[in-house]
């Protein structure tokens, strides 16, 4: 099979009946990811329905539509609207009770919620790639998303630096988007992420400074 989409660590293949196969290249166990997706879907949060979860494979409902990043690049999505949609998804997700944690302050966290992990489907935005999801404090989820955007904004090799910075600023201006309490933890998580190379990790302090200055403003 030839994938029709690929990410950092997974490929997506078209199947029959409006379904896709998401396969992690280095293997793994998708059980926890599938369980979290089913959990948030039960509370009305927009995710692809999971049909099969086995080994490194997830069979999911196919969502027809571009990612938010692709829509931004194409000029079909303004930076302010991208920030509003992303913030709204955070607010909606953080209403979902934790799946396993008994801490009453914990909610479901995606921990990789950015423009390339949101599909603009016929019925609205749908969040994909739940491999990093966990229970925890909502401000950590906000901080991780802000950090990912800030990394793009300070990366000299990224040709959408300006747009990333604009989305970040608008995102931080949205109600409830407060990354500073968990920013240090978000930086630690990103530093330990095996998917990031040395050059990307080296940008994290600069990205964190950008968030602090944007949030302060």
N, C-alpha and C positions, 0 to 999 in steps of 0.2 A: 504493500500500500504506500501511496505517496501522500504525505501530509498536506493539508490545505492551509494550515496555520502552525506556527512554531513559536515557543517562548524560550526563556533561558534554559529550562530543564524539562520541557514536555513538548510533545507533538500532538496535533489534533487531526484526526482522520474522519472523513465523511462516511456515514453508514446509511443503511436503508431507513425509511420511515422517519425522516426528520430527526435522526439521532447522530451523535458524533462519539468517537472514541478519543479520549484524552489519555495518552500513555507517557509515563515518566521514563526518560531515557536510561537513567541509572537504577531503575527498579524502585522498590519501596513498598509500603503498605498504605493503601488509600482508605482503609477502614475509618479512621478518625475523621478524615476530610469529608467522606461521604456522610458520616453521622452528623457532623456539624451542619452540612448543607441541608440535610433533611430536617434538622432542628430549626434552623432559621426559616426554612420554607413553611414549616408548620405554623409559624407566627406571622406569616404573610410577607416575609422579606423576599425580594426578587432574586432568585437564583435559578440556574437550570435544574430541572428535575433529574435526580439520579435514578437510573434504571438498573445498573449493575456496578458493583464495586468489588474488584478482585485483583489482588496483587498490586501491580503498578498501573492498573487500568480502571478508568471510569467511563461508563457509557452514560451519556447525558443527552437531554433534549437539546436539539440544535436551535440556537437563537440567531435569527437572520438580522443582521445589522452591523454597522461598523463599530469599532471601539471609539470611545470618546476622544482618544488621541488621534485616530485617523480622521474623525470628523473635524477636529481642530485644525489639523494639517490641511484638510481639503477646503477650509474656510466655511464649513457648514455649522460650526459651533463657535460662539464667541467665548473669550476667556472668562468673562464675568459669569456667563451661563454655566460654563464648565465647573467653575468654583461653586456655584449655587447647587448644582446637581450633586457634586461630590460631598458637600457639607450636609445636604439633605439625606443622602445615603448613610452618612455617619450617624446623624440624629435618629434615623429610623432603626438602624442596626442596634444602636445602644439602648433601645427600648426592649430588645429581646433578652430575656433572662439568660443567665449563664447556663451552659449545658451540664457542667459537672461541679463547678465551684459552689461551695456553701456560703461564701462571703456575700452578704446582701448588696454590697457596693459593686460587685462584679457583673459584667455583661459580656455578651459575645463580642469578640474583637476579630476583625479580618486580618489586620497586621500586614497587609500589602495592598491597601485600597488606593489605587491611583488610576489615572486616565486610561491606561492600557488594559486595566482589569475590569472595565465597565463597558458592556455592549449596549448600544442604543437599539433595542429591539422594537418590534411593532407596537408593543404594549408599554414601552418605557424602558428605563435603564435596568440592566440585569448584571449582577456582580458575579464574576468568575474567579477561579484560581484561589481556592480556600485552603491550600496546603499549610499555610502558616497560622491559620486561625486558632484561637484559644479563648479561654475565659480570662477576664482581667479588668482593670480600671479603664473606662472609656478614654481618658486623657492620653493613655499610651497609644491607642489606635490613632488618635488625632496627630500625635507627635510623629509617629512613623510615617503617616501620609505626608505631613508637612515636610519631613526630612527628605523623602523621596523626591518631592517637587523641588526642594531647595538644591538637592544634588544636581538635578537637571539644570537649574538656573545658574549654577556656578561652574558648570562643566564646559570648558572652552571648546571641546570637541562636539558639543551638542548644538545642532543648528536651530533649535527652538528655545534657546536660553531665555530670550526676552519673553516669549509667551509663557514659559514655565514660571518665570518670576511674576508675571501679571496674574496668573492663576493662583499662585501661592499667596500673594498679597490679598486678593479678593477672598480666598478661602479663609485666611486668618481673620478677616473682617466679618465673617459670617457669625451669627449668634452661636455660642457654645463651643467654638473651635479654639480651645486653649491648650496649646502644646507645651508650654514652658514647664509645668509641673513634672512632666514625664520625658522631657527632651533628653536628659542625660541617659536614661534607660533606653530610649530609642536609638541613640548613637551607639550604645553598647551592643544592642541587638544587630544593628546594621554592620558594625565592625566585625561581629562574629559570623555574619552571613557568608557561607562558603561560595555563594553565587557571585559575590562582589570581588573584583580583582584589586590588586594593590593600588592602582591609579584611582579607582573609585573610592576606596577606603581613605585615601589621602585627602579627598575632597570633603570628608565628613565634618571636620572642624570648621571649615569655611561655610559649609551649608548650615551648620548649627548657628554660627554667628549671624547669618542672613535671617534666620528665623527669629532670633532674639531681637534684631533691629527692626524687623517687620512687625513683630508682635508688640514691641514697645511703641511703635509709631501709631 
